[in-house]
Amino acid sequence: MAKKKDLKYDELTGKQKAAVLLMSMDVDVAAKIFQEFDMKEVEQIAVEITNLKELNPSVIESVIEEFYQLMTASNYLIEGGLEYAQMLLERSYGPEKARDIIEKIRVLTSVRGFTVLKKADPQQLANFLSKEHPQTIALILSHLPADQSAEVLGEFDEQLRSDTVFRIATLGKVSPSIVSEIEAVVDEIAETTLSQDLAKTGGTHMVASILNKSNNQVAKMILENIEEQDYAMATEIKRLMFLFEDIILIDDRSIQRILRDVEKSDLALALKASDQKVQEKIFKNMSQRASEVIKEEIEFMGPVKLKEVESAQMRIVDIIKDLEDKEEIVVGGRGNEDVFV
């Protein structure tokens, strides 16, 4: 049997293709898609994600291309097909205008990889683009978020930056030759970026990130099932994760810093169905008056949906992860081997 990293595109199962597609997406998007699957499917795909590492970029590109083609074909079929659409456009607007509209459709449906590029490091992207024609750079940057484009432009020399900004401001109709050039550039950058992203975030890292964005009940059930199949894998995922209950592992000074950024309404909701140890950890790091206010709010809150509680807990976890990334707090977490004296 071939090793996972040696798998060819035509050897991939449906679940493996789903795993590859989710790995190529933004974590928030992947987590939302996960929530639409039933529990058995989630478990199976999570296992595939942890196993699919170091795939050939061409295999990843083929999976994305297949998904892209299916979505595009679906849209065309709804409208009666591309030829039917072109016929209607010609009747309505005449041949020349119809060709312009079809060309725009072709540009939108043939230029691939912009979603992947949105996750690219600005410096890395600037290194790729600096070798290209300013018109190509302008069109690519015009498809990216403004803050990302600004960071990329900041990496260019003054001449290239000025030229590119001018061309972005004056973008008009794009010629077929430029479209072909852009397709090649985007494909090259997307393939390189995607393979590097997967090398950094694939496998257990990706599963941990997705589960961090899922509600606690779902995350626990998935981890329990993975643990039954592969204890070492589950342990590695847990080590990379941070769940709301892990607050008890954070030192008091860091808890106090976290509480400064947490909305009081979110804190009350999050503690509504939390473990007694978590509540004690939080309340001991608040003033007596502040803790009494939260306790009263919980008491008079009445019944609330579990989904609302978990959403509040996830917002607090996001704050914790953000503060950790900024190195404003220290999070021990599960399986962390750091020792502080």
N, C-alpha and C positions, 0 to 999 in steps of 0.2 A: 504493500500500500504506500502511495506517495506521501511524503511529509507534507504537513500543512503548507509550509512556505513554498513548496514545489507544485502546488495545485495549479492546474490549468483552468482557464475560464469554463471550458465545456465539461469539466469534472465537478464544478461547484453544484451543490444541492440548492434547493430553493431557500432553505434556512440560512445557508452560508452566504447566498447572494443578499438576503435581507440583512445579515450581520455586516457585510461589507458596505452596503448602502448606508446603514445607520452609523458606521464608523467614519464615513465621509462627511457626515452632517455635523452641524453645530450641536453641542451637548444638550442645550435647552430644547431644540427641535426633536432630537432623538428621544429625549425623555417623554415629550408629549406623545410621540408616536407609540412608544412603549406602552403608554396608558391605554391605548386603543386595542392592544392584544389581550387575549385571555392569559391566565396565569401560566398555563402549560407552555404556550408559545413564548412568553417572556423568558421562562427558564431555559428553554431550548436555544433561543437566540443568544441569551446572555452567555451560555456555555460556548457557543460558536465564536462570539466576539473575543472571549478570553483565549481561545485557541488559534484564531486566525492572526498570525503575526508575520511580518516580513514578506507579505504577498508582493508579487511582481506588479509594478505600477500599471502595466498593460492589462492585467486581470481586473484591477480596480476600475480602470477606465472603461473596460468592456461592460462591467456591471452597471456603472453609472449611465453609460450609453444605452444599454438595454432599457433601463428604467425611463430614461429620457425619451426614447423612441416610443415606448408604450404610452406614456402620457401624451406625447404629441399626436400619435395616431388616434388616441381616444378623443382628443379635441376635434380633429379633422372629421372623424366619423360622426360626431354629434352634429356637425354643420353640414354633413353630406359629402365630405371628402375635399381635398385641396383643389382638384380640377373643377368640381362643382362650385366651390367658393370663387375661383378665378372667373368662371363663366358668369356668375352673378355680378361680380365686380365690373367686368367688361361691359355688361348690359347697363349697369347703373352709372358708371363713370367714364366709359370709353377705354380702349386698349392701353393708351399711354398711362393714364392714371391708375388703371388696374395693375400694370406692371410695377409701378412705384409702390403700391400697397403690398403686392406679393413680395417685392424685394425687401420691404420692411419686415414682413413676416419671416422671410428667409433669414434675414440678419438675426432676428430675435430667436429663431429656432435652431440656427446653426452655430452661433457663437456659444461655446460651452465653457464651463469652468468658473464663471464669475462667482458662484456661491462658494466654491473652494477658495478662490482668491481673497474673499472677504475675511478669511481666517489667517491669511498669510502675514508674516512679520513684515512691517513696513520697510525696514532696512533691506531685508532679503528681496522684497518685491522691487524696490528701487534699483538694486543691483542688476536684476533681470531687465527691467524696463529701460535703463540708461543706455542700453545698446540699440534700442529700437528707434524708429522714426517718431518725431514728436507728435505727428498726427495719430499714429497708432497708440502712443502713450496717452494722448488726450482722450481718445474714445474709451480706452480701458478704464482710466481713472474716473470718467464720467459715469461708469456703471458701479463704482464702489462708494461706500459711505463717505460723506464729506470729511469726517475727522481722519479716516484712514488715508484718503487722498492727500489731505494736508500734510500728514506725516511723511508720506512718500515724496511729495514735492520738496519737503524740507531737507531730504537727503540728496537732492540734485544740486549741481552747480548753478550759479545764478543765471547763466545763459539758457540752459536747458529748462530751468524752472520757468523763466519768463516766457519762453517760446511755447511751452506746454500750456501754461495758463491762458495765453492769448488764443491758442487753438481750441481749448475747451470752451472759451467764451464765444467763439465763432463757428462752432460745430454746425455743419449743415448736412446735406445729403451725402451719404457715404458711398463711394464708388465700389463696384464689385472687387476690384483688385485689392483695395484696402481691406475689405471684408475678409478676403482669403488670407491676407497677411495677418490680420488680427486673430483669425481662427488658429493659425499655426502658433502664434505667440502665446495665446491664452492656453492652448492645449499643452504647450511645453512647460509653462509656468505652473499650471494646475497639476500636471503629472508629478513634477519635482516637489512642489509644495505638499501635495497629498501624500506622497510616499514618505516625506520627512515627518509630516504630522502623524501618520500612522506609526512611524518608528518611535515617536515620542509618547503618543497617547493611546495607542492600540492596546489590545489585550486587557489585562486586569485594570490598567489605568482608565480605559474607556468605560468599563463596566462600573467601576467605582464612581466615576463622574456622573454616569447616568443614574445610578442608584441614589446618589446624593441629591439628585433633582426629583426623585420619586418620593411618594409618601412613605413614612416609616414602616407601616404595615406591609406594604408591597416589598420594600427593600429587605425586611427581615425574612419574609417568606422565600424570596429568591435566594438569599444567602443560605438559609437552612437547606434548601434543595440542592444548591451547588455543593454545600458541605457534605451532603450524603454521597455525591458523585466523586468529589475531589476535595478532600479536607485541606490540602496545601493551597489549592487555588482559592478556596473560600477564605482562608487565613490571610492570604496576600491581598485579596479585595478588601477585607475588613481593615487591614493595616492602612490602606490608602483612603479609606472612607472616613467621614465624620458624621455621626448621627446626633440628633438632638440630645439623646440620653448621655452622650459622651461629654456633655458639659461638666459632669462631675469629675472629669479628668483634668480640667483646666484649673490653673492656680488662681487664688483669690484676687490677686492684683489684676490679672487679665479679665476675670469675670467683671470686675468693677469697670474696666475700660469698655467692655462689650455693652454693658447696661447703659452707658451714656448714649449709645447710638440706637438703642432699641426703643420702639414706640411702646408706651405703657399699655395701650390696647392690645398690641401684639403679645406682650409679655403675659398679660392676664389670660388671653386665649390659649397661648402655648402651654401655660402651666395648668390649665383647666383639667387636662387628662394626663398629666405627666407623673412620673414616678415620684414617690415621697422624697427620695434622696436628691432628685433634681431640684425640687422645691426648696428643700433645706439649703442646698448649695447656693441658690439664687438669693433667698431671703437673708442669709447670713452676711451677704455682701451688699445689702441695702440698708439704709437708715431705718430705724424702727417705724417712723411715720410713713415712709415710702412703702415698706413691706405691708403695713396695715392697710394702706390704700389699695394695693394690688389684691390682698386677701379679701377685702370687702367687695371689690369689683368681681372677683371670681365667685364669691358667695351669692351675689345678687344677679349674676349673669343669666342664670337659668339654663335650660338645655340648649346646647349648640351643636351644630353638625360636626362630626368628626373631621370632615374635609376641611372645615374652617380652622379647626385646631391645628391640623397638620400643615396647612398653608402658612399659618403664623409661625409654626416651628421651623419651617423651611426658610422663611424670611430671616429668622434669627440666625440660622445656620449660614445663610449667605453672608450676613454681616460678619460672622465669626471667620469665615474663609477669607473674606476681603481684608479684614484686619490682620489675619495671619500672613497673607500675601504681602501686606505693607510692613510686616515685621513689627507691628505695634503690640502684638500679643504672642504668647507661646502656647501652642496646642500640642499636648502630649499625644493624644489619640490612641487608638488601639494598636498595640504591638510596637509602639515607638520605643526605640532603644536609647534615645538620648538620656543622659544623666546630668542633672543639675545639682551643684553643691554650693 
